[in-house]
Amino acid sequence: MQTLKRKQLNLLLLSLAIGLGSGCGTIGTTEVVLVPTTVDVDGVPYTIVRLGEDIKARVYVEDGAGGFLLSVNRVFISAGWLLIPPPPPKGDDR
């Protein structure tokens, strides 16, 4: 009798561990969908976001001729920086 109760308790604890470990018991998970909230002077919708934590990533920099070049190295960017989408290419019919 004691063995059966122990097996049931172990099974319950195992089920809880698997369920909580797979995210079934999480509260307050957040998924973000970027929906254009602003429209520029040309009528192109865009969304500005702010970094929530520090990141290290490759970035695009202006090349001086109206284009962008991808950096070879990863750059450290502090939390709080704003991310703004680039303007559409000239001649884009958006």
C-alpha positions as CSV (number, residue, x, y, z in Angstrom):
1,M,0.0,0.0,0.0
2,Q,2.8,2.4,0.9
3,T,4.6,1.5,-2.3
4,L,1.5,2.4,-4.4
5,K,1.2,5.8,-2.8
6,R,4.9,6.5,-3.3
7,K,4.6,5.6,-7.0
8,Q,1.6,7.9,-7.4
9,L,3.5,10.7,-5.7
10,N,6.5,10.2,-7.9
11,L,4.3,10.1,-11.0
12,L,2.6,13.3,-9.9
13,L,5.9,15.1,-9.2
14,L,7.4,13.9,-12.6
15,S,4.3,15.1,-14.4
16,L,4.5,18.5,-12.7
17,A,8.2,18.8,-13.5
18,I,7.7,17.9,-17.2
19,G,4.7,20.3,-17.5
20,L,6.3,23.2,-15.8
21,G,9.6,22.6,-17.6
22,S,8.0,22.7,-21.0
23,G,6.4,26.1,-20.3
24,C,2.9,24.9,-19.4
25,G,2.9,26.6,-16.1
26,T,4.4,29.9,-17.1
27,I,2.5,33.1,-16.4
28,G,2.9,36.4,-18.2
29,T,4.8,35.2,-21.3
30,T,5.0,38.0,-23.8
31,E,5.0,37.8,-27.6
32,V,5.6,41.0,-29.5
33,V,4.2,41.6,-33.0
34,L,5.5,44.8,-34.6
35,V,2.6,46.6,-36.2
36,P,3.4,49.8,-38.1
37,T,2.2,52.7,-35.8
38,T,3.7,55.7,-37.5
39,V,3.6,57.0,-41.1
40,D,6.4,59.0,-42.6
41,V,6.0,62.0,-44.9
42,D,5.9,59.7,-47.9
43,G,3.0,57.7,-46.4
44,V,5.3,54.7,-45.5
45,P,4.2,53.0,-42.2
46,Y,7.0,52.0,-39.7
47,T,7.5,51.1,-36.1
48,I,10.2,52.4,-33.7
49,V,11.3,50.0,-31.0
50,R,13.7,50.4,-28.1
51,L,16.2,47.6,-27.1
52,G,15.2,46.0,-23.8
53,E,18.7,44.6,-23.1
54,D,22.3,44.9,-24.3
55,I,23.1,43.1,-27.5
56,K,26.1,42.4,-29.7
57,A,25.2,42.3,-33.4
58,R,26.3,43.1,-36.9
59,V,24.9,46.5,-38.0
60,Y,24.4,48.3,-41.2
61,V,26.2,51.7,-41.7
62,E,25.7,54.3,-44.4
63,D,28.2,54.1,-47.2
64,G,28.0,57.8,-48.1
65,A,26.3,57.1,-51.4
66,G,22.8,56.6,-50.1
67,G,23.3,52.8,-49.4
68,F,24.1,50.7,-46.4
69,L,27.0,48.2,-45.7
70,L,26.8,45.4,-43.3
71,S,29.6,45.5,-40.7
72,V,32.1,42.7,-40.6
73,N,32.4,42.7,-36.8
74,R,29.7,42.6,-34.1
75,V,29.0,45.9,-32.3
76,F,27.9,46.2,-28.7
77,I,24.7,48.2,-28.4
78,S,23.4,49.2,-24.9
79,A,19.8,48.7,-23.8
80,G,17.6,51.7,-24.5
81,W,18.8,52.5,-28.0
82,L,16.1,53.1,-30.5
83,L,15.8,50.9,-33.6
84,I,14.3,52.7,-36.6
85,P,13.7,50.9,-40.0
86,P,15.7,52.3,-42.9
87,P,14.0,54.4,-45.5
88,P,12.6,52.4,-48.5
89,P,14.9,52.3,-51.5
90,K,14.4,55.1,-54.1
91,G,11.8,54.0,-56.6
92,D,10.0,51.6,-54.2
93,D,6.3,51.8,-54.8
94,R,5.1,51.2,-51.3
